[in-house]
Amino acid sequence: MNSRQIEQVIARLGEEIAARAVAAGAADGLAIVGVRRGGVHLAARLRADLAVRLGQQPPLGTLDIALYRDDLAVRGAAPVVGPTDIRFPIEGKTVLLVDDVLYTGRTVRAALDELVDFGRPKRVWLAVLVDRGGHELPIAADFAGATLAVPDGQDVQVKLREDGAGDDAVVVTTRRGR
């Protein structure tokens, strides 16, 4: 995907999310949480789109799931922990959890574990830019920008301007060193 396609996908996701939020009576209680790192900038972009569509800006937070991962013992090295920043109550809200790529589902599981430490949302919706398949847990995106069949041994990388990329892009690469 190139920059233009990513913009189109984010607009489509915003339209779908807004329609579902209105239909569910959740537009006033919608909050957005980006999963650090890949979902943070996408969450901000979706927030801007949804603010226009819904006529109000949903609160925005970030989660760093480093300490909630189920593979800490396997990785061996101490995790690099970034900030989690949720400055609004999530109790009773519809939380839109945003990440860049859905693969095994383990990142989402960790994010859900951390999210409930902040309260009990009414519901959680998952939005991802790319669902690449290969799920190991029974987790599915409510909103997916693109669904790709990516074989084992390859990775999906989302490169965004906010992270220093020259242009936005989604690329599939061969995994190294595994």
Steps between C-alpha positions, in 0.01 A plus 500: 500500500623848424427830676186576299360151558567526874315834513205341317499203737504725807209701357305178432575374852384832643175476305438142617585577863284814506205313349527220755546744788187692400299179446611365840429828679870516586603822324499705823681232699768412246865509608804407292809318628803436281730207575859621526682514261325421176149600596569839657524708182219308332281567804573873472410498131177311566416742781534796263275328245242402762495851648375630165252218446359501854522874567705444814852390577519169686759479778828340391735284705793265449592161645846352530452126538867405558439369852179321402652282228486123543843450343720691746678180611555393138646835395756493778594867487339751731206666323527861391201663667348817362229712655137406524288812495126474562377820666129433482269247663429197282228366728186452290658636180533339161876475453640484149831314535728581205808314377683490171516125430302208638707183482490244782257690722741501793556876492125556511463253788768688694333833419166373629666379821651843558188690396287340772749627757352843420138394546225303335403635159151436368654345189830488314528516124824415322612696194814405307652630182598148389377155604770269369353172619689242706296553816600282794223625728127539428529873436360678196489864395166678499644738240786404267639728233643212298511124537811334362606136484863528607692172537716414799850633456376837381412814694263785433651838580303822523716804438350838588624856461450559873763233567749658260409321177519715188158382388238276653520140381405145587763252384546125529858394567685173555565442870868500593685310768233253604 
